[in-house]
Amino acid sequence: MYPLDKACPCGSQRPLRECCHPIHENACLAEHPEQLMRARYSAHVLGLVDFVVATYHPSCEAEQHREAIAESVNTTWLGLDVLHSEIADSGEGFVEFQAFYRDGQDEYCLHERSRFLREDVQSASNMSQQQWFYIDGDYPQQHEPATEPKAAPVVSDKVGRNDPCPCGSGKKFKKCCG
């Protein structure tokens, strides 16, 4: 078990108990989509499949994809860089990030601009609360990095649900040709 007094896996430099752990206990505590995104990343590192599934927007029907989600959670995650986050006038939230992971001896980078929606949910005490949900994401156009990259782009014969669609649309495979 990951110690609660150790630095949070999301890279905030705060202890897990003060950062993502409270959100893992109650996703409604995330007041900004970046907080939820960081908690989802930490949940991947910590193996919290239930949290990841529960924080997908209901329209994603994540429960039907639990096995694939568990597979992505069981990846060796190396670090997270949040590049930008915002709440648009439409009420949608966006977080652009790079998540680094290892597959065998190779390191890779998932660069995504995630979209979040905030909706009312019923709490256990039957009170209405607001909660951010991950809805989908796209892959920003890759530009030549100014510095040496931490990881190589994802290259695989198998296209995963969250990988960029091979058709070049810039969308995730699951939201495009998958």
C-alpha positions, 0 to 999 in steps of 0.5 A: 500500500502506498503511504499517505504521507509520501508525495502524491503520485500526481507530482504536486509535491504534497503528501497523498493524504492532502492531495489526491487521497480525499478525492479518491474517497469522494470525487465531488471534492475536486473543484477543478477538472485538473484536480480530478485529472490528477486524482485519476492519474494517481488512481492509475499509479495506485491501482484504483480501478473503481475510482477510474471507472466511476469518474468517467462520464456516465455516457462513456459506459465505462463499466462495460470497458472495465477490463481494458481500463484495468489493463491501463491502470496496471501499466507502470506509470512514471510521471505526470506533467500538466501543461494547461488547464481551464474551465471554458465559458460553456462549463466544460473543463479541459486539461492538457497533460503528458503522462509518462509510462514504461512498457518493457524496457521502453518509455512512452508519453501519452499527450492528451487534451482531456475534456471534463463535464461537471454534473449534479450527483446524489450523495449517500445522504441524498443531497445533490452535489457537483462532480467533474467527470472525464468525458473524452480527449484528443491528441494535440498536434505534436510539435518538435520539442524544444528540449530532449523528450522524456519518452518516445511516442507510442508505437505498437501493432495493437491499437488501444482504446485510448491510443490516437486513432491510426486514421490521423483524426487526432481523436482517441481510437475508441471515439473514432474508428474503434 
